[in-house]
Amino acid sequence: MSTDLMIKDLHISVQGKPIIKGLNLAVKQGEIHALMGPNGSGKSTLANGLMGHPLYDIDSGEVIFSGVDVLELEPNERAKLGLFLAFQYPTAIPGVSLANFLRLAVSAVRGKEGNGSSNDGLIPMREFRRELREKMKQLGVDDSFARRYLNDGFSGGEKKRAEILQLAMLEPKIAILDETDSGLDIDAIRVVGESVNQLIGPELGVLIITHYPRLLDYIRPQFVHILLDGRIVESGGWELTQMLEAEGYDPIREKYGIDEE
Amino acid sequence: MANSETNTIEELGVSNDYQYGFHDDVKPTFKSRKGLDEGVINQMCDIKGEPDWMRQYRLNAYQIFKQKPMTKWGGDLSQLDFDDIYYYVKASDQSERSWDDVPDDIKKTFDRLGIPEAERKFLAGVGAQYDSEVVYHNIVEELDKIGVVFLDTDTAIKEYPDLVKKYFGTIIPSADNQFAALNSAVWSGGSFVYVPPGVKVEYPLQAYFRINSENMGQFERTLIIADEGSQVHYVEGCTAPTFSSQSLHSAVVEIVCMKGSRVRYTTIQNWANNVYNLVTKRAFAYEDAQMEWVDGNLGSKLTMKYPSVYMMEPGARGDILSIAFASKGQHQDAGAKVYHCAPHTTSQITSKSISKDGGRSSYRGWVDVAKGAKGCKSHVVCDALILDKDSRSDTYPVIEIGENDTNIEHEARVSKIGEEQLFYLMSRGLSEEEASTMIVNGFIEPLVKELPMEYAVEMNRLIQLQMEGSVG
């Protein structure tokens, strides 16, 4: 069974306004892709649409993941297939500790029929704690994180690190990082970048969605795509990020005749 | 037996989400005729062998009850028919101190509810009331020896007549309201607690209330006296079978917190949704005493209950935590009242309500600061969570301040489960139901963490049961 993420001629609109206008992209396990685009190009719409946000309407196209058309699936079914979205703005869930939440999430994603699960369908507490502690140590996350209420009162940097910790625990096949660098200072970007780097391997495909090339200094993509007005207009390698770093998006806009929004 | 329970639930076509909805076929040793008059009250007094002062007290209260008009505020009581209720149902001849002596069929009910098991684990004393009468009451020996009294109120009248007579009805007089008058006329069972000066009861005392008969009125009467510098935690739980017709639960709970004492009273109310739950609860807190009500209302058809604290002397403190969960066909009219009758008294009210599937929850609160009660502080926080557009939440706060030198804060927030929260949790593999349940549990977490661990677990489980099948 293929574990590629195949996006074919995808159209997404928000409140009746078309945002993604015929997008094609394939991401395989073990590959790192960067999707770069200016504000308003449709980056977050693509991320939310792929994960199944109810406010994002899929007008046409296909998204095949692990051989399944996921567009009819609920977000949790997509997660169980191995798709993950690191949010640009993670939502706070007051009163729910990160550890309690993650135990339920990990149990759900790994399947309740799986071996070693206890009567309540959750992975055994001891096993879960050990794994969580290991991952937190590996990512340099403070122990107190586990007891804190999920994203509640977290700083920008803490939220993004909590997202990466969830990525590490849920072990998806394909992870979408939606502007994980936004709102972070350069030190925080380095920390997050290095964390993601530790998780990269042949089992994980990554789609990094970003405006700026900064995060890519730490996570080097093999494939770079430029998103403009809801379509991928250029695909290539590292040289594209170099070009954007030097010249910004204006030359690309001019080339494709798209006005600044 | 198993068949009759299944029938009860299935024949009625009532949702059997309520896991305590079974009915056990227990033949009462006495059951008064339906409806209420002086004859029924006299019959009760005769069977109980009560002293004359209590008979007069009851008959007097009955006169007050007859004169009171039907309560018009709060919830809808128009379907409540006082003539269609059995006011006294005696399931057992006496209250036992050994679980082995409780009649087998009654014991079976409580076994199914896990009561004796709970006692062995973590309680200092347990009382169990079945319909009108307490069938079991016990306290650990060490507490008994140092003078802690934990009895059913009927027995307390016989064994501690002076103490009971001194305080009974002084905190909540018969004329206080319609249902206090009714309780004063026909009360039966409930707990009497006395904690001697300086004694700290480390583990909770628990009372368990079970309605088993159909069209039953349960009117327990509880009186707790915490003497100077003492400390006690009292916990009550309640369930009933799911019948199609109404039952009425109308308790009166009076608490005296003497100088420097500390009382916590925790309720997990889980009546079946055919029960009218109309309860008056009040505490007097004297100098530097602290009274805490932790009031969780998940069951019943209609609950009207506003635990109150009267701060009578300087330094007194009243804390009230209220959780209400109103689901389909339920109205939780819950809240709290605090009366600052003396200077330098402090109160805190925290209310969290959840409405779902067309349920309605109301917060009804009263903060009163008497003239001359300088330097008082009161802080009220009301949070309401509404799970769908069919459900409703209202807030009715009243603040009466007769003194300028005072500090009152009131915050109210209404929130809906956000689409972003649901999407976030679902994107991590949780189903919509799991995600909603998690958000609700998080919402009440600040209160649940105040509960003893076993109750916190129970509370979370009850929330989960309420949430099951809630998402289409």
Interface residues (C-beta under 8 A of the other chain):
Chain A: M51 G52 H53 P54 L55 E74 P75 N76 R78 A79 K80 F84 L85 F87 P90 T91 I93 P94 G95 V96 F101 L104 A105 V106 A108 V109 Y149 Q166 L170
Chain B: G418 E419 E420 Q421 F423 Y424 L425 M426 S427 R428 G429 L430 S431 E432 E434 A435 M438 I439 N441 G442 F443 I444 E445 P446
